[in-house]
Amino acid sequence: MVLYQSLAKQISVHDDAALLNRMNQICTLLLNKDVLALIRTKPRLFANMLGNTESLLVVRFPGQPPLIEVNPGKARISDIPAVRAHQPLTLKNVRHQLAANGTPFISASALAKMRNNPGEVEIITGRLMTERTSTLAGYRHEMLLLITIATAAAALSVVFLIRRGLCLLYHLAQETAAIDVRHLDWRI
């Protein structure tokens, strides 16, 4: 159980760091002078950047409709407090919650400056952790199977060793039982 919890925590930290790395990459991309034109002409570029159907990306000016909304999994976008522009993103900024189907969902939000725009843009990114959940479930099932097999092997070994160890005691008991009035001269 300790090994399982340790692995789950390490995978979670890795996933959180990957999410923040994506956020930093998008913030850097927004510093490009032609980013608004790129957003308007090639919105699918951002969908392809996410790499799978479980990721979420929303780029918008605060209080306005999204410039980009990539949400193939139709995840509910909750209100996430945004990290201020130029403030470093840390693992504490990643929000963990459960999706409607019980799968873990991680998300983060940050404000970023754009090169040709005086205001800030809000970036919300998230990911449904289906792969992590199935990986951990597979690991858990393999551990339980291994523990069951090891326990059965240990139980059979214990039975064999106890019988072997008690064999001498059994023979001693038989020899002792064979001593009677007629055989008082027998040695044990």
N, CA and C of each residue as an Amber inpcrd file, in Angstrom:
protein
   564
   0.8260000  -1.1980000   0.0000000   0.0000000   0.0000000   0.0000000
   0.8670000   1.2570000   0.0000000   1.9770000   1.2130000   0.7570000
   2.8800000   2.3670000   0.7950000   3.4910000   2.5960000  -0.5800000
   3.9140000   1.5170000  -1.2500000   4.4730000   1.6590000  -2.5970000
   3.4320000   2.2110000  -3.5730000   2.2100000   1.7220000  -3.4590000
   1.1380000   2.2020000  -4.3370000   0.8850000   3.6920000  -4.1050000
   0.7800000   4.1040000  -2.8480000   0.5340000   5.5190000  -2.5370000
   1.6920000   6.3840000  -3.0190000   2.9090000   5.8940000  -2.8750000
   4.0860000   6.6340000  -3.3320000   4.0560000   6.8060000  -4.8500000
   3.7340000   5.7390000  -5.5670000   3.6440000   5.8220000  -7.0250000
   2.5400000   6.7830000  -7.4490000   1.3840000   6.6970000  -6.8170000
   0.2640000   7.5790000  -7.1510000   0.6410000   9.0430000  -6.9400000
   1.3430000   9.3230000  -5.8610000   1.7570000  10.7030000  -5.5810000
   2.7630000  11.1860000  -6.6100000   3.7320000  10.3510000  -6.9620000
   4.7370000  10.7330000  -7.9490000   4.1020000  10.9960000  -9.3130000
   3.1710000  10.1550000  -9.7060000   2.4860000  10.3530000 -10.9920000
   1.6660000  11.6380000 -10.9550000   1.0070000  11.8940000  -9.8400000
   0.2100000  13.1140000  -9.6970000   1.0810000  14.3610000  -9.8100000
   2.2250000  14.3620000  -9.1370000   3.1330000  15.5100000  -9.2130000
   3.6400000  15.6880000 -10.6420000   3.9440000  14.5800000 -11.3090000
   4.4040000  14.6510000 -12.6940000   3.3240000  15.2520000 -13.5980000
   2.0840000  14.8110000 -13.4250000   0.9710000  15.3420000 -14.2340000
   0.7300000  16.8290000 -13.9420000   0.8100000  17.2160000 -12.6750000
   0.6400000  18.6290000 -12.3170000   1.7240000  19.4810000 -12.9620000
   2.9630000  18.9950000 -12.9330000   4.0820000  19.7330000 -13.5320000
   3.9060000  19.8450000 -15.0430000   3.4130000  18.7870000 -15.6740000
   3.1690000  18.8300000 -17.1190000   2.0890000  19.8640000 -17.4600000
   1.0510000  19.9430000 -16.6310000  -0.0080000  20.9320000 -16.8460000
   0.5460000  22.3560000 -16.7220000   1.3620000  22.5950000 -15.7120000
   1.9600000  23.9250000 -15.5370000   2.9380000  24.2430000 -16.6610000
   3.6420000  23.2380000 -17.1530000   4.5420000  23.4360000 -18.2830000
   3.7570000  23.8640000 -19.5250000   2.6090000  23.2220000 -19.7350000
   1.7500000  23.6170000 -20.8570000   1.2960000  25.0680000 -20.6890000
   0.9270000  25.4290000 -19.4630000   0.4980000  26.8050000 -19.1840000
   1.6230000  27.7900000 -19.5110000   2.8380000  27.4740000 -19.0880000
   3.9760000  28.3550000 -19.3700000   4.2470000  28.4680000 -20.8690000
   4.1030000  27.3700000 -21.5970000   4.2990000  27.4050000 -23.0510000
   3.2620000  28.3030000 -23.7210000   2.0300000  28.2250000 -23.2710000
   0.9810000  29.0620000 -23.8610000   1.2280000  30.5260000 -23.5130000
   1.6640000  30.8070000 -22.2800000   1.9920000  32.1880000 -21.9050000
   3.1070000  32.7290000 -22.7910000   4.1070000  31.9280000 -23.0660000
   5.2090000  32.3380000 -23.9440000   4.6990000  32.5570000 -25.3610000
   3.8200000  31.6920000 -25.8260000   3.2510000  31.8460000 -27.1620000
   2.4580000  33.1430000 -27.2820000   1.7870000  33.5450000 -26.2030000
   0.9860000  34.7630000 -26.2370000   1.8460000  36.0210000 -26.3620000
   3.1290000  35.9130000 -26.1090000   4.0240000  37.0570000 -26.2760000
   4.3760000  37.3020000 -27.7450000   4.0010000  36.3940000 -28.6040000
   4.2220000  36.5620000 -30.0460000   3.3310000  37.6890000 -30.5470000
   3.8700000  38.5330000 -31.3880000   3.1020000  39.7030000 -31.8270000
   1.9150000  39.3420000 -32.7130000   1.9490000  38.2080000 -33.3690000
   0.8640000  37.8220000 -34.2730000  -0.0680000  36.7840000 -33.6580000
  -0.0930000  36.6660000 -32.3560000  -0.8490000  35.5940000 -31.7260000
  -2.3520000  35.7400000 -31.9330000  -2.8970000  36.9430000 -31.8920000
  -4.3470000  37.1080000 -32.1080000  -4.7360000  36.6830000 -33.5140000
  -3.9170000  37.0280000 -34.4920000  -4.1900000  36.5930000 -35.8650000
  -4.1000000  35.0740000 -35.9600000  -3.1330000  34.5020000 -35.2800000
  -2.9710000  33.0480000 -35.2770000  -4.1720000  32.3760000 -34.6190000
  -4.6580000  32.9610000 -33.5380000  -5.8320000  32.4050000 -32.8560000
  -7.0450000  32.4310000 -33.7740000  -7.2130000  33.5210000 -34.4830000
  -8.4020000  33.6580000 -35.3510000  -8.3040000  32.8030000 -36.6090000
  -7.1130000  32.6680000 -37.1690000  -6.9900000  31.9370000 -38.4340000
  -6.7440000  30.4480000 -38.2510000  -6.1030000  30.0520000 -37.1550000
  -5.7590000  28.6340000 -36.9750000  -6.1000000  28.1380000 -35.5710000
  -7.3770000  28.1460000 -35.2060000  -7.7230000  27.6760000 -33.8570000
  -7.4400000  26.1890000 -33.6530000  -7.4410000  25.3960000 -34.7300000
  -7.1820000  23.9550000 -34.5940000  -5.7310000  23.6790000 -34.1900000
  -4.8530000  24.6470000 -34.4450000  -3.4650000  24.4980000 -34.0330000
  -3.3720000  24.2880000 -32.5290000  -4.1850000  25.0030000 -31.7850000
  -4.1720000  24.8880000 -30.3300000  -4.7710000  23.5570000 -29.8880000
  -5.7840000  23.0850000 -30.5930000  -6.3570000  21.7740000 -30.2730000
  -5.3160000  20.6790000 -30.5050000  -4.5590000  20.7940000 -31.5930000
  -3.5210000  19.8100000 -31.8860000  -2.3830000  19.8860000 -30.8710000
  -2.1240000  21.0710000 -30.3290000  -1.0740000  21.2590000 -29.3510000
  -1.3500000  20.4620000 -28.0740000  -2.6170000  20.2670000 -27.7510000
  -2.9770000  19.5790000 -26.5170000  -2.7230000  18.0810000 -26.6180000
  -2.8520000  17.5410000 -27.8140000  -2.4510000  16.1650000 -28.0280000
  -3.4680000  15.0770000 -27.7460000  -4.5690000  15.3480000 -27.0810000
  -5.5570000  14.2910000 -26.8580000  -6.9400000  14.8920000 -26.6140000
  -7.9000000  14.0210000 -26.4740000  -9.2870000  14.4770000 -26.3160000
  -9.6730000  14.7170000 -24.8620000  -8.7370000  14.5500000 -23.9510000
  -9.0570000  14.7290000 -22.5370000  -8.5320000  16.0570000 -21.9920000
  -7.9870000  16.8850000 -22.8560000  -7.4090000  18.1480000 -22.4110000
  -8.3740000  19.2960000 -22.6440000  -8.1630000  20.3360000 -21.8810000
  -9.0110000  21.5200000 -21.9260000  -8.1150000  22.7420000 -22.0520000
  -8.5090000  23.6720000 -22.9180000  -7.7940000  24.9410000 -23.0370000
  -8.8100000  26.0280000 -23.3470000  -8.8050000  27.0600000 -22.5240000
  -9.6440000  28.2300000 -22.7630000  -8.7380000  29.4490000 -22.6540000
  -8.7800000  30.2790000 -23.6900000  -8.0660000  31.5500000 -23.6720000
  -9.1100000  32.6340000 -23.8970000  -9.1730000  33.5900000 -22.9640000
 -10.1810000  34.6370000 -23.0730000  -9.7160000  35.8820000 -22.3270000
 -10.2880000  36.9940000 -22.7330000 -10.1020000  38.2080000 -21.9480000
 -11.0880000  38.1040000 -20.7920000 -10.6750000  38.4260000 -19.5720000
 -11.5620000  38.2490000 -18.4180000 -12.9390000  38.8900000 -18.6310000
 -13.9750000  38.1020000 -18.3830000 -15.3470000  38.5830000 -18.5090000
 -15.8860000  38.5790000 -19.9280000 -15.1270000  38.0590000 -20.8890000
 -15.5630000  38.0460000 -22.2880000 -15.6440000  36.6110000 -22.7940000
 -16.3070000  36.4230000 -23.9420000 -16.3590000  35.0700000 -24.5180000
 -14.9490000  34.5890000 -24.8880000 -14.7480000  33.3040000 -24.9250000
 -13.4140000  32.7760000 -25.2150000 -12.9170000  33.1110000 -26.6130000
 -11.6270000  33.4070000 -26.7060000 -10.9570000  33.5200000 -28.0040000
 -10.7270000  32.1180000 -28.5550000 -10.3490000  31.2260000 -27.6650000
 -10.1580000  29.8130000 -27.9980000 -10.8290000  28.9980000 -26.9070000
 -11.5680000  27.9880000 -27.3130000 -12.0980000  27.0290000 -26.3530000
 -11.9440000  25.6460000 -26.9560000 -10.9860000  24.9180000 -26.4440000
 -10.7540000  23.5400000 -26.8600000 -11.1900000  22.6700000 -25.6880000
 -12.3110000  21.9900000 -25.8820000 -12.8930000  21.2030000 -24.8030000
 -13.5930000  19.9820000 -25.4020000 -12.8170000  19.0770000 -26.0320000
 -13.4600000  17.9370000 -26.6990000 -14.1880000  17.0060000 -25.7440000
 -13.7500000  16.9510000 -24.5030000 -14.4100000  16.0850000 -23.5210000
 -15.6020000  16.7310000 -22.8550000 -15.9120000  17.9680000 -23.2310000
 -17.0440000  18.7230000 -22.6700000 -16.9510000  18.8110000 -21.1370000
 -15.7310000  19.0120000 -20.6410000 -15.5230000  19.1540000 -19.1980000
 -16.1420000  20.4630000 -18.7220000 -16.6860000  20.4290000 -17.5230000
 -17.2730000  21.6370000 -16.9370000 -16.1330000  22.5430000 -16.4950000
 -16.1950000  23.7870000 -16.9310000 -15.1570000  24.7520000 -16.5810000
 -15.6090000  25.4820000 -15.3270000 -14.9550000  25.1410000 -14.2240000
 -15.3250000  25.7710000 -12.9690000 -14.5160000  27.0460000 -12.7810000
 -14.9540000  27.8720000 -11.8520000 -14.2180000  29.0960000 -11.5590000
 -12.9500000  28.7390000 -10.8050000 -11.8350000  29.0640000 -11.4160000
 -10.5320000  28.7810000 -10.8290000  -9.8520000  30.1230000 -10.6020000
  -9.3750000  30.3760000  -9.4040000  -8.6660000  31.6400000  -9.1900000
  -7.4070000  31.6840000 -10.0600000  -7.2820000  32.7560000 -10.8370000
  -6.1640000  32.8830000 -11.7750000  -4.9310000  33.4360000 -11.0720000
  -3.7870000  32.8710000 -11.4240000  -2.5060000  33.3680000 -10.9290000
  -2.1980000  34.6430000 -11.7050000  -1.7630000  35.6680000 -11.0180000
  -1.4550000  36.9570000 -11.6480000  -0.3230000  36.8160000 -12.6560000
  -0.3390000  37.6910000 -13.6480000   0.7150000  37.7000000 -14.6640000
   2.0660000  37.9600000 -14.0010000   3.0710000  37.3260000 -14.5080000
   4.4560000  37.4450000 -14.0230000   4.6420000  36.8590000 -12.6250000
   3.6390000  36.2010000 -12.0870000   3.7920000  35.4960000 -10.8130000
   4.0900000  34.0380000 -11.1700000   5.0760000  33.4320000 -10.5280000
   5.4310000  32.0610000 -10.9120000   4.3110000  31.0620000 -10.5930000
   4.1530000  30.1270000 -11.5020000   3.1880000  29.0490000 -11.3040000
   3.8580000  27.9460000 -10.4890000   3.1690000  27.4560000  -9.4810000
   3.7000000  26.3660000  -8.6560000   2.6870000  25.2320000  -8.6230000
   3.1220000  24.1120000  -8.0840000   2.2230000  22.9560000  -7.9880000
   1.0070000  23.2550000  -7.1300000   1.1160000  24.2360000  -6.2390000
  -0.0230000  24.6120000  -5.3990000  -1.1350000  25.2810000  -6.2120000
  -0.8090000  25.7670000  -7.4170000  -1.8020000  26.4270000  -8.2600000
  -2.6710000  25.4490000  -9.0340000  -2.3280000  24.1750000  -8.9860000
  -3.1090000  23.1610000  -9.7030000  -4.2620000  22.7210000  -8.8170000
  -5.4470000  22.7750000  -9.3840000  -6.6560000  22.3850000  -8.6490000
  -7.0240000  20.9540000  -9.0260000  -7.2920000  20.1420000  -8.0070000
  -7.6800000  18.7460000  -8.2010000  -9.1550000  18.6010000  -7.8500000
  -9.8900000  17.9640000  -8.7370000 -11.3080000  17.7090000  -8.4820000
 -11.7060000  16.4450000  -9.2310000 -12.9210000  16.0110000  -9.0360000
 -13.4280000  14.8300000  -9.7230000 -14.4160000  15.2510000 -10.7900000
 -14.3190000  14.6180000 -11.9480000 -15.2890000  14.8530000 -13.0140000
 -16.5990000  14.1530000 -12.6520000 -17.6080000  14.3500000 -13.4720000
 -18.9160000  13.7710000 -13.1910000 -18.8670000  12.2410000 -13.1030000
 -17.9680000  11.6100000 -13.8620000 -17.8800000  10.1510000 -13.8400000
 -16.9310000   9.6330000 -12.7560000 -16.3970000  10.5340000 -11.9140000
 -15.5250000  10.1410000 -10.8180000 -14.0450000  10.1070000 -11.1630000
 -13.7020000  10.4220000 -12.4030000 -12.3010000  10.4500000 -12.8200000
 -11.6600000  11.7450000 -12.3510000 -10.4290000  11.6840000 -11.8430000
  -9.7570000  12.9130000 -11.4190000  -9.5810000  13.8890000 -12.5920000
  -9.7220000  15.1620000 -12.2820000  -9.5490000  16.2300000 -13.2720000
  -8.6630000  17.2970000 -12.6400000  -7.5880000  17.6740000 -13.3310000
  -6.7110000  18.7220000 -12.8230000  -6.8450000  19.9430000 -13.7150000
  -6.7330000  21.1250000 -13.1040000  -6.8650000  22.3520000 -13.8750000
  -6.0830000  23.4680000 -13.1960000  -5.7900000  24.4920000 -13.9890000
  -5.0940000  25.6680000 -13.4820000  -5.5010000  26.8570000 -14.3310000
  -5.3420000  28.0350000 -13.7680000  -5.7010000  29.2620000 -14.4700000
  -4.6460000  30.3180000 -14.1680000  -4.3280000  31.0960000 -15.2050000
  -3.3330000  32.1570000 -15.0270000  -3.6640000  33.3170000 -15.9570000
  -3.2580000  34.5050000 -15.5350000  -3.3630000  35.6910000 -16.3790000
  -2.0130000  35.8970000 -17.0510000  -2.0610000  36.3390000 -18.2960000
  -0.8220000  36.5580000 -19.0390000  -0.9390000  37.8450000 -19.8430000
   0.1910000  38.4580000 -20.0680000   0.2650000  39.6610000 -20.9140000
   0.4360000  39.2330000 -22.3520000  -0.1220000  40.0660000 -23.2440000
   0.0800000  39.8590000 -24.6730000   0.9270000  41.0090000 -25.1940000
   1.6950000  40.7340000 -26.2210000   2.6310000  41.7510000 -26.7300000
   1.9080000  42.9780000 -27.2790000   0.8900000  42.8110000 -28.0860000
   0.2320000  43.9400000 -28.7460000  -1.0790000  44.3340000 -28.0960000
  -1.2960000  43.9090000 -26.8670000  -2.5540000  44.2120000 -26.2100000
  -2.2320000  44.6780000 -24.7880000  -2.7800000  45.8240000 -24.3820000
  -2.4440000  46.3350000 -23.0520000  -3.0680000  45.5180000 -21.9120000
  -4.1430000  44.8090000 -22.1820000  -4.8190000  44.0480000 -21.1310000
  -4.1920000  42.6820000 -20.9200000  -4.7690000  41.9550000 -19.9940000
  -4.3190000  40.5980000 -19.7030000  -5.3200000  39.6110000 -20.2740000
  -4.8210000  38.4640000 -20.6270000  -5.6630000  37.3950000 -21.1200000
  -5.6350000  36.2740000 -20.0820000  -6.7720000  35.6200000 -19.8970000
  -6.8720000  34.5140000 -18.9400000  -6.7100000  33.1960000 -19.6830000
  -5.8650000  32.3500000 -19.1300000  -5.6430000  31.0260000 -19.7040000
  -6.1180000  30.0020000 -18.6790000  -6.9980000  29.1160000 -19.1140000
  -7.4590000  28.0150000 -18.2620000  -7.0890000  26.7300000 -18.9870000
  -6.3900000  25.8840000 -18.3030000  -6.0270000  24.6100000 -18.9060000
  -6.3300000  23.4950000 -17.9100000  -6.6710000  22.3500000 -18.4410000
  -7.0150000  21.2250000 -17.5800000  -6.8640000  19.9160000 -18.3150000
  -6.9800000  18.8580000 -17.5580000  -6.8550000  17.5390000 -18.1700000
  -7.5940000  16.5110000 -17.3270000  -8.3630000  15.6770000 -17.9880000
  -9.0260000  14.5430000 -17.3590000  -7.9930000  13.4290000 -17.2410000
  -7.8560000  12.8460000 -16.0810000  -6.7690000  11.9130000 -15.7990000
  -7.1920000  10.4520000 -15.9780000  -7.7970000  10.1320000 -17.1100000
  -8.2470000   8.7680000 -17.3880000  -7.0700000   7.8090000 -17.5070000
  -6.0210000   8.2310000 -18.2140000  -4.8540000   7.3640000 -18.3960000
  -4.1970000   7.0560000 -17.0500000  -4.0300000   8.0850000 -16.2260000
  -3.4090000   7.8840000 -14.9150000  -4.2560000   6.9340000 -14.0730000
  -5.5690000   7.1280000 -14.1080000  -6.4690000   6.2830000 -13.3290000
  -6.3810000   4.8290000 -13.7710000  -6.3600000   4.5950000 -15.0900000
  -6.2750000   3.2100000 -15.5740000  -4.9070000   2.6070000 -15.3070000
  -3.8390000   3.4070000 -15.3890000  -2.4970000   2.9120000 -15.0780000
  -2.4160000   2.4890000 -13.6130000  -2.9150000   3.3430000 -12.7270000
  -2.8870000   3.0120000 -11.3020000  -3.7870000   1.8200000 -10.9790000
  -4.9210000   1.7160000 -11.6690000  -5.8090000   0.5620000 -11.4440000
  -5.1190000  -0.7300000 -11.8800000  -4.4370000  -0.6940000 -13.0180000
  -3.6910000  -1.8710000 -13.4810000  -2.5850000  -2.2420000 -12.5120000
  -1.8700000  -1.2380000 -12.0120000  -0.8010000  -1.4710000 -11.0440000
  -1.3710000  -2.0700000  -9.7550000  -2.4920000  -1.5220000  -9.3090000
  -3.1400000  -2.0140000  -8.0930000  -3.5780000  -3.4730000  -8.2610000
  -4.1600000  -3.8020000  -9.4250000  -4.6070000  -5.1760000  -9.6580000
  -3.4210000  -6.1420000  -9.7240000  -2.3270000  -5.7030000 -10.3630000
  -1.1420000  -6.5530000 -10.4150000  -0.5550000  -6.7590000  -9.0240000
  -0.5440000  -5.7110000  -8.2200000  -0.0390000  -5.8480000  -6.8530000
  -0.8960000  -6.8140000  -6.0520000  -2.2130000  -6.6900000  -6.1580000
  -3.1050000  -7.5820000  -5.4180000  -2.9360000  -9.0300000  -5.8680000
  -2.7730000  -9.2460000  -7.1790000  -2.5490000 -10.5930000  -7.6860000
  -1.2320000 -11.1470000  -7.1640000  -0.1830000 -10.3330000  -7.2000000
   1.1240000 -10.7570000  -6.7010000   1.0780000 -11.0470000  -5.1990000
   0.3900000 -10.1990000  -4.4410000   0.2560000 -10.4150000  -2.9980000
  -0.5100000 -11.7070000  -2.7220000  -1.5650000 -11.9670000  -3.4830000
  -2.3490000 -13.1930000  -3.3130000  -1.5040000 -14.4300000  -3.6090000
  -0.7530000 -14.3900000  -4.7090000   0.1040000 -15.5300000  -5.0730000
   1.1980000 -15.7220000  -4.0230000   1.8190000 -14.6270000  -3.5970000
   2.8830000 -14.7220000  -2.5820000   2.3350000 -15.2440000  -1.2640000
   1.1490000 -14.8190000  -0.8820000   0.5370000 -15.2950000   0.3670000
   0.2220000 -16.7890000   0.2760000  -0.3080000 -17.2180000  -0.8640000
  -0.6070000 -18.6460000  -1.0450000   0.6770000 -19.4700000  -1.0130000
   1.7270000 -18.9840000  -1.6930000   3.0110000 -19.7010000  -1.6930000
   3.5950000 -19.7560000  -0.2770000   3.4870000 -18.6470000   0.4420000
   3.9980000 -18.6220000   1.8200000   3.1970000 -19.5780000   2.6950000
   1.8870000 -19.6170000   2.5310000   1.0490000 -20.5190000   3.3430000
   1.3930000 -21.9710000   3.0520000   1.5610000 -22.3250000   1.7700000
   1.9290000 -23.6980000   1.4240000   3.3100000 -24.0470000   1.9660000
   4.2400000 -23.1080000   1.8850000   5.5920000 -23.3240000   2.4250000
   5.5490000 -23.5280000   3.9220000   4.7480000 -22.7480000   4.6130000
   4.6280000 -22.8760000   6.0640000   4.0580000 -24.2460000   6.4230000
   3.0240000 -24.6830000   5.6970000   2.4250000 -25.9970000   5.9650000
   3.4720000 -27.0850000   5.7540000   4.2240000 -26.9980000   4.6510000
   5.2580000 -28.0000000   4.3690000   6.3370000 -27.9920000   5.4490000
   6.8140000 -26.8150000   5.8160000   7.8830000 -26.7170000   6.8120000
   7.4150000 -27.1680000   8.1950000   6.1860000 -26.8430000   8.5580000
   5.6600000 -27.2770000   9.8590000   5.5240000 -28.8020000   9.8830000
   5.0150000 -29.3840000   8.8090000   4.8800000 -30.8460000   8.7590000
   6.2480000 -31.5120000   8.8270000   7.2020000 -30.9430000   8.1230000
   8.5470000 -31.5050000   8.1290000   9.1720000 -31.3590000   9.5230000
   8.9830000 -30.2040000  10.1430000   9.5270000 -29.9800000  11.4670000
   8.8610000 -30.8370000  12.5310000   7.5770000 -31.0790000  12.3720000
   6.8410000 -31.8870000  13.3470000   6.9730000 -33.3830000  13.0850000
   7.5470000 -33.7390000  11.9510000   7.7090000 -35.1570000  11.6020000
   8.5360000 -35.8760000  12.6760000   9.6180000 -35.2640000  13.1070000
  10.4550000 -35.8590000  14.1490000   9.6790000 -36.0000000  15.4600000
   8.8940000 -34.9950000  15.7650000   8.0870000 -35.0500000  16.9790000
   7.0370000 -36.1600000  16.8740000   6.4810000 -36.3660000  15.6860000
   5.5040000 -37.4240000  15.4560000   6.1540000 -38.7960000  15.6660000
   7.3590000 -38.9550000  15.1160000   8.0700000 -40.2330000  15.3190000
   8.3960000 -40.4510000  16.8010000   8.7930000 -39.3990000  17.4980000
   9.0700000 -39.4910000  18.9290000   7.8220000 -39.9300000  19.6930000
   6.6880000 -39.3640000  19.3160000   5.4230000 -39.7310000  19.9770000
   5.0750000 -41.1850000  19.7080000   5.3270000 -41.6810000  18.4800000
   5.0430000 -43.0770000  18.1580000   5.9460000 -44.0210000  18.9600000
   7.2190000 -43.6630000  19.0340000   8.1370000 -44.5120000  19.7960000
   7.7770000 -44.5040000  21.2810000   7.4130000 -43.3600000  21.7920000
   7.0300000 -43.2710000  23.2020000   5.7610000 -44.0810000  23.4450000
   4.8330000 -44.0480000  22.5360000   3.5810000 -44.8010000  22.6960000
   3.8190000 -46.3040000  22.6300000   4.8920000 -46.7190000  21.9240000
   5.1790000 -48.1480000  21.7870000   5.7750000 -48.7480000  23.0640000
   6.2530000 -47.9270000  23.9560000   6.8230000 -48.4460000  25.2170000
   5.6670000 -48.8390000  26.1320000   5.7060000 -50.0760000  26.5420000
   4.7060000 -50.5640000  27.4830000   5.3890000 -51.5240000  28.4550000
   4.6150000 -52.2670000  29.1840000   5.1560000 -53.1550000  30.2050000
   6.0620000 -54.2080000  29.5650000   5.7610000 -54.6320000  28.3860000
   6.5460000 -55.6730000  27.7280000   7.8230000 -55.1260000  27.1000000
   7.8720000 -53.8400000  26.8160000   9.0270000 -53.2620000  26.1170000
   9.6440000 -52.1170000  26.9270000   9.9440000 -52.3470000  28.1520000
  10.5160000 -51.2950000  28.9810000  11.9940000 -51.0290000  28.6540000
  12.6160000 -51.9150000  27.9210000  14.0250000 -51.7480000  27.6010000
  14.2720000 -50.9280000  26.3250000  13.2270000 -50.5270000  25.6270000
  13.3990000 -49.7450000  24.3810000  13.9120000 -48.3550000  24.7100000
  14.8570000 -47.9140000  23.8850000  15.3820000 -46.5530000  24.0510000
  14.7380000 -45.6290000  23.0400000  14.5750000 -44.3910000  23.4550000
  13.9950000 -43.3860000  22.5580000  15.1270000 -42.6780000  21.8460000
